[in-house]
């Protein structure tokens, strides 16, 4: 196989057309007809251009699509008159915001281009442009997913662009049936966010723009990663930025990782609290949100994996105004198992539990009663080929009476509202 075809290993069909064109080009040269000979140049040019491009830049086209049908139903919202935690952004009236909905979603279905160039002396230029594909109703954004340009060598890898954080990459290794990212099957909304509001400002699972990422080479299974990101919104009193750090060990059946992430002036606490508790409009207040996660994964047999995660999140703001949000601390954990069986079957099971945590308001009492939550998800997939499979999953999310954790594809729950979900879909990688 040629070097060019190796670089295009995931785009086989176009190469069949190119090879067919080369064969036609060869036959045309043998024809005595002058008009047919006149076509030789244009045919050969058309089929050789992509070959030259592939040989010079090593471009790969890749992607994954996974549309699915989804039925979800909300129930059990906290009754009117229920005393909620004072940091819950919502009221108890007994109404279920989600009701019963049947629809379609496609998660973070994606396609992209990536490649590299050998610069000599062990140095390579590497790049990627990845985009969201909204299979269910169209749309998307060019380069909206991990997109970067960087350099790689024996001293490690440096990338600049819009990328998942080290915290997410090192701590999210076992994704539910391979399709959890951006879907209701993901554990991140309960594991890596707060449960008293709906803003993503509290999330330690987001892709960050304007990022610089360095990863060391792997030595004896160990690798160190560091990432810095700014949202370019610095003011005289605030400097919003994210620092993400991680260390992982990956050798044989065992994977271990510890990751830490710091959010300066993103106000993950205030933006989820009721408006009367927020500090976002007070320029004299700064925030620092931090999370530390430990991950253990063990692989056994042929295609069997089990993962355990534990995370501690701390949201702190330095206000001195009475009644305002000052601090929230919370622990959560997850256990997940995935199995690949003979005959093309794959199964997955995950359980996430978020504890109610503790909170602090300025000159006021703060209770976190009812801010706990849990979620269990089970699913199976059947492979039609190495790249195409059918999948189905069911799950139930249970909120404490003050909590608003959500895995909904169609809206946000009211305090205490639970959620039952079921999906059927198809996934194809290319």
N, C-alpha and C positions, 0 to 999 in steps of 0.2 A: 504493500500500500504506500502511496506517495506521501511525502511530508504534508502537502497541502490537504490531502484527504484526512490525515490524522488531525489536523487542526480543525477540520469541519466534521468531527466524528458525530455530532448531534444533528447534522443537517445533511443526511445521506441522499435524500431525493433530488435536490438540485445537482448533485454531482453525477447522478445517473444521466441527467439531461446534458451536462457538459461533456461527459465521455461519449454519449451518442453523437453530439455535435462534432467532436474530434474525429470520430470514425467517418462521419459524412464529409468532413473537410478532406480527409485522406482520399476518399472515393472521388471527390470532385476534381482533385489534381490529376487523376488518371483519365478523366473524360476529354475527348478530343474537341467537343463543342466549345467554341470560344466564349459564348454567353455563359455557359456553366463555369468556365474557368474564371470569368469575371466576378463570379459570386464567391470565389475562394477567399479573397482577401477579407470581405465583410464577415463571412461565416467564421473564419479562423480568428478574426479580431474579437468577435462577440464571445466566443467560447474561451479565449485565452485571457481576457481581461480579468474575470473573477479568479482564475488560477494565479495570475501575477499578484493580485490583491491578497489572496490567501497566503501565498508564500512570503510576502513582505511583512504582513501585519498579524497573522495568526488569529483572525477574528473567529469567534465562536458565537453562534446564535443558540439560545437556550430559553427554557421557560417551563412553567407549570400552570395548568388550568384545572380548577376543581369547583365547578358550579354544583350547588346542591339545593334540593327542596327542603324546606324547614317548616315545622309546625311548632309554635310556642304558645304557652298559656300562663298568664299571671294569676296568682290567687293569694289569699291570706293577708292582705294589707292590714296594717295596724288600725284598730277600730278608733273611731272618733273619741277624743278624750284621753287617749293614751299619752302618758308623759314621756316624751322622747328625750334623748340626750341633747343638751343645749347646743352642741356643735353640729347636729343634724340639719342639713339644709332641705327642709321639707316639713310637711305637716301631716298629722294623722287624721284621716277622715273616713277610713274604711273603704276607700275607692281603689280598685286595681287599675293602674294606669295602662298596663299592657294588654289586659283582656285576652282574647284568643285570636291568633293571626296565623295564616298559612301563606307562605311566600317563597321566594328564591333569593339566594345570596351566593357570592363567589369568593368570599374571603379575600386574601391578598394574592389572587391569581396574578401571574406575572410573566413577562418576557424580558429578555435583555440581550445585550451584546457585551462581550468581554474579549480581551486579548492581551498580548504581551509582545515585547520586542527585546531581543538580546542586544545589550549595549556593550558587551565585551567585559572581560576581567571579572566575570561572575555577577555582573550587574544587569538587571532587567527592568524595563518600564512595564508597569501593569495598569490596566484600566478596566472599568466596567460602567455600563449605563443600563440601569434596570428600571422598568416601568410597571405600574399597576395596570391590570387588565380587568375591567369591570364586565365580566362575561354576562351577568344576568340582565343588565339594562344599558350597557354601553358606557363609554366614557373612560376616563383614566388620565394619568399625568405622566408625561415623558420625564424620566429620571426621578420620579417621585419616590422610588425605593433606593436601595443601596447603590450609589453611583460615586465613582471616585477615580483619581489618577494617582499613581504612586510609584515607588521604587522598591525593588526587592534584591537582597544580596545575602551573603553569608552572615552579615551582621543583623539581619532581621528585615522587617517590612515597614515602610512608612507610606501612609495613604492620606490624601486630602479630599474631602467631599462630604456627602450626605450619607451617614451610615448608622447601622445598629450600634448600640454601645457595647463596650467590652463587658459590662455588667450583664447585658442580655445574652450576648454570644456565649460567654463562659458558663452562664447559669441556666440556660434553656436548651438542654441537649436532647431531651426526649420529647419531641413534639407529637401530639396526639394523632396517630395514624398518618403522620407526615403532613397534615393539613391544618394544624391548629392555629397557625399565625393569622391573626386578624379575624378569627371566627369565634362562635359561641363555645366551641370545644376547648379553647385556650384557657389555661389556668391563671393567666397574668392579671385579669381584672380583679381577682380576689387576692392573689398572692402578693402582688406588687403595687397595689393602690390602697387608698383609704376607702372606707365604706360609708361615709356620712355625706357624700355629695356625688356629683356626676362629672366634675371637671377632670380632664386628663393631666392637669398640672401636677398632680400627686404621683403620677406613674413613674416607676423605675423600669419601664419596659419599652421605652419609645426610641425610635430612630432620631438621631440628632443632626441638624444641619450644621454647616460651617465647622466641621470636625477635622481634627488632626489625630491620627491613630498610629501608634507604634507598637509592633509586636516583635518580641525577640525571637531568635531561632529556637527550635526545640532542642534541649539538651537533656538526655536521659529521661525523656518524657515530660520535662518541665518547660513551661512557656509563660512569659510575663507580657501583659498587655497594658497600655495606658492610652487614654483618650481625653482630649480637651475640646470643648465646644462652646461657642459664644453665639447668642441669638442677636448680637449686634444692636442691642437696645440699651447700651450704657447711658446713664444720666449722671448728674453731679453727685447723687447720693446712692445710686444703685448700679450694680454691675452683674447682670444676669449671665450665668455661665454654668457649665456642667463639667465635672471631672469624674472620669470612670476608670477604675483600676481593677486588675484581676490577675490571679496566678492560678494556673491549672497544671495538673499532672494527668497524663493520658498514656498509659502503657498496659498492654495485655488486657485483662478483663476489667481493670479498675480505672475509673475516672474520678478525680477529686478536683474541686475548684473552690476558691474563696474570692469574692468580688465585693468591691465597695464603691459607692457612687455618691457624689456630693452635688446638690443643686443650690446655687446661690441666687437669691432674689427671684425665685420662680413661684413662691407663695403657694405651695401645694396644699397647705392647711387652710389658709384664708379663702382661697378660691373654691373650696368645697364647703366651707362653713356658711351659715346664714349671713345675709348682707350686714346685719347689725354687728356681727363679730369680726368682720374683715378689716385687714390693715392695708389692703392694696392701694387705697387712695390716699394713704398717709406717706409722703415721700421721706419722712424721717425714720421709717421702719424698714428694717432689712430682714430677710429670712434665710435660713440654712436648713435644707432638708437632706437627710442622709439615710442610706440603707446599706446593710451588710448581709450578704447571702452566702451560705455554704451549700455545696452540692456534692452528693455522692452518687455515682452510678456504677452498677456492677453488671457485666455482660457474661452470660453463661450459655452453654449449649450452642446451637446454631440459630442465632437470631432472637435470643431472649435477653431482655434488659429490664432492670429495675432501678428507679431513681428516687432519691429522697432529698428534698430541699427544705431549708429553714431560713427565714429571713426576719430581720429586725429593721423597722422603719421608724425614723424620728423626724418630726416636722416642728421647727422652732422659729419663732418670730420675736424680735426684741422690743415689743411695744410696752408702754406703761399706762395706756388709757384703759379706764375701767370697763369691764365687760368684753374686751377684745380677746381674740384668739391668741394664745401664747405658745402652747405646745400640745402635741399629740404623739404618743409612742405606741407602737403596735407590733406584735409578733404573729407570724403565720408560718404554716408548713404545708408541704405537699408530698404525697407518695404516689408514684405512677409505675405501671408495669406494662411492657409491650412484649408480645410473643409472635414469632413467625413459625407457622406450622407447615407440615407437608401438604401438598395439594393446592398450594396457592393461597392459603388463608393467613390472615394477620389479625390479631386482636389487641385491644388496648383498654386499660382501666386506670382512672386517676381519681384521687380524693384530695381536696384542698380544704384547709380549715384556717380561718382568720379569727384570732382572739379579739376581745372587745377593746383591749388596750387601756391607756390612761390619758387624761387630758388636763389642761391647765388654762384657766381664764384669768385675766387681771381682776383682782379684788372681787371674785365671784366663784361660787362653787361650780365644779364641773364633773358630771357623771358620764361614764361611757356605757352604762347599762343598755343592753340591747344592740350594741354595735358589732356583735360577732356575726359570723356567717360560715357556711360550708357549701361545698359543691362536689357532687359525684358524677362522673361521666364514664360510660362504657360504649365500646364500639367494635366493629369488625370490618375487614376489607377482604375482597376476593379478587385476585390478580387474573386479568385476562391475558396479560403479557407482562414483560419485565417493566414496562412503562405505563401501563393502563390498568386501573382497578376500579371496581365498584366499592362504595363504602356506605355504612350506616352507623348512626350513633344515637344514643339517648342520654339525657342528663337531667339532673334536678339541682337547682340552687335554692338554698334555704337562708333567708335573712333573719337576723335578730330583729326585734320589734322597732329598733331605731335605725337599722342598717338599710343601705340602698346599693349593695353590691349588684352588679348587673353583667349578664352575658348575653343580653338581648341584641338581636340584629335589627330590631324595629323601633326601639324606644328606651326609656328609662323607667324603672319601677318606682313606686311610692315607698315610703318607709315601711319595712316589714313585709313587703310583697315578695312572695316566692315565685320561682319560675321553673316550669317543666318544658323540655324541648326534645324534639326528635327530628333527625335528618336522614335523607337518602341522597347520594350524589355519585359522581364519577370524577376520577382524577387521571390526568395524562401529563406526562413529562416529556419534553423534547429538547 
